Amino acid sequence: MSEYPAAAQPLLAFTPKKDFFIGIDSDGCAMDVMTIKHEECFAPAAIKQFGLQPISHIARETWMFVNLYSATRGCNRWVALDLFFDHLRNRADVAARGIDIPPMSELKAFLSSDHPNSDDGIAAYAREHPSQEIDTCREWSRLVGDLTTWMVHGCAPFPGVKEAFEAMSDKADCMTVSAANLAALTREWGEHGLTPYMEIVAGQEMGTKAQHLAAAAVGKYPSKRILLLGDAPGDLDAARSQGVCFYPITPGAEAESWRRLREEALPRFFAETYRGDYENTLVEEFRQLLPSRAPWESTGDNVTTR
């Protein structure tokens, strides 16, 4: 397998048009769609597909912690599914109900393989390693897609997004950098006229966020002229892995984050004074927001809290 998925060719072939590059995450960062997707699509699909109806409230709480309220916020869906089962397996309130959570060994084997963590990647893995577990996981992802198409409409960008896009697009090549699939990105960004600001809309089919940055920007611009906007620790990790700048969109304070970006951070970025104490302060504040330990672990009694 090559370093990049075949679909990443547009990123590799991209040629800079401007002096700066800005990558923008979608769900929970630019688009206010993350909560509805996880509450109404991902979690219900997991409960239905994996037979978790007897612990539906615990399963929903666990899914939301993994994907919204913890240090794993915004992670790839297949990684999230694995973490979800790991948490359920270790919850005393699940064991008390006599629910046996499977080890999900085939899912773990897929995640440890060379295949990309995408629908195409797991389909290729399934051809090589057919199993009922992998088929069920794929059905879950298909159900997520169906529910998302049915449910998620009209969800707007956060306040200030379009104004920030206008401010950055004069000097920077902009690109969507997302773990969502391309069909959802194209529909959601297109509904609100955001796509024309982007040189490329990159989703999970083109690789990880780190691969998006590596293919489209790293080596084509000085690192201090490459900025990733994100709302999750994984976004920060992607930026750090490629040695580029990071600007956090703070969960719960998104509108303020976009205002600060436009009025304060962008001028610094374009003046090449963003790196250093200013960026470090923003990143440190961001790191403190999302816990690694679940509330049921912290209390020691595994009683649900939400």
C-alpha positions, 0 to 999 in steps of 0.5 A, spaced: 500 500 500 502 506 498 503 512 503 497 515 501 490 513 498 489 513 491 484 518 492 489 523 495 492 525 488 489 532 488 492 533 494 499 531 491 498 535 485 496 541 488 500 547 486 500 553 491 497 559 488 498 564 494 503 565 500 499 561 505 495 555 507 490 554 511 486 547 513 479 547 516 476 542 519 469 541 518 464 538 524 464 541 530 469 546 527 466 550 521 460 547 521 455 546 527 453 539 525 457 535 530 452 534 536 446 532 532 450 527 528 453 523 534 446 524 538 441 522 532 446 518 527 452 515 530 449 513 537 442 510 535 446 506 529 450 503 534 445 501 539 441 498 533 446 495 529 450 492 535 444 490 539 445 495 545 438 497 546 438 494 554 443 499 555 441 504 550 442 510 555 449 508 558 451 506 550 449 513 548 452 517 554 459 513 552 458 514 545 458 522 547 463 522 551 468 518 546 466 523 541 464 530 544 466 530 551 473 527 552 480 528 549 478 523 543 473 528 541 473 528 533 477 522 532 476 517 526 469 513 526 472 507 526 477 508 532 471 511 535 467 505 535 473 501 538 474 506 544 466 506 545 466 498 546 473 498 550 469 503 555 463 499 555 467 493 556 470 496 562 463 499 565 461 496 572 454 498 570 454 494 564 456 488 567 451 489 572 446 488 567 449 482 565 450 485 558 456 481 554 460 486 550 464 482 545 472 483 544 471 486 537 478 483 535 476 483 528 475 491 528 482 491 532 485 487 527 482 492 521 485 498 525 492 495 526 492 493 518 495 497 513 488 499 510 486 506 511 481 507 517 475 509 512 469 505 508 473 504 502 479 501 507 474 497 511 471 494 505 478 492 502 480 489 509 473 485 509 475 482 502 481 479 505 478 477 512 471 476 511 467 476 518 460 477 521 463 482 525 466 486 520 460 486 516 456 488 522 461 494 523 460 496 515 452 495 516 453 500 522 457 505 518 452 505 512 446 506 517 450 512 520 450 515 512 443 513 511 441 517 518 445 523 516 442 524 510 435 523 513 437 527 519 442 533 518 439 538 513 440 546 514 445 545 520 449 552 519 456 554 520 458 557 526 457 564 527 463 568 524 465 562 519 464 566 513 467 572 515 473 569 517 473 565 510 473 572 506 478 575 511 483 569 510 482 567 502 485 573 500 492 571 502 491 564 503 490 557 499 484 554 504 482 547 504 477 543 508 481 538 512 476 533 515 475 526 517 468 526 515 466 523 508 466 527 502 459 526 500 457 529 507 462 535 506 460 536 499 452 537 501 453 540 508 458 546 505 455 547 499 448 548 502 451 554 505 456 557 500 462 555 503 465 550 498 467 556 493 472 558 498 476 552 498 481 550 493 480 542 495 475 539 499 478 533 503 475 528 507 476 521 509 477 518 502 483 522 501 487 519 508 488 522 515 488 529 517 496 529 517 496 526 510 492 531 508 497 536 510 503 532 508 500 531 501 497 538 500 501 543 504 508 541 507 514 542 503 510 547 498 509 553 503 514 554 509 511 551 516 510 557 519 505 559 513 501 553 514 495 553 519 490 548 521 484 550 524 480 544 529 476 543 535 479 536 537 486 534 540 486 529 534 487 536 530 492 539 534 496 532 534 495 532 526 498 539 526 504 537 530 506 531 527 507 535 520 510 541 524 505 546 522 501 552 526 494 550 530 489 554 532 483 551 536 476 552 535 474 552 543 468 547 544 462 551 547 465 558 545 465 557 537 463 564 535 468 567 540 473 563 537 472 565 530 471 572 532 478 572 535 481 568 529 479 574 524 480 580 529 487 577 532 490 571 530 489 571 522 493 578 522 498 575 526 499 569 522 499 573 516 505 577 519 508 571 521 508 572 528 503 567 530 508 562 533 511 562 539 508 565 546 501 567 542 500 560 539 502 556 545 498 560 550 492 558 546 494 551 545 495 550 553 488 553 554 485 548 549 489 542 552 485 543 559 478 543 556 477 535 555 478 530 560 482 523 558 478 520 564 470 518 563 466 521 569 464 514 571 471 512 572 473 518 576 467 517 581 469 510 582 461 507 582 460 507 574 453 510 575 451 514 569 452 522 569 448 524 563 
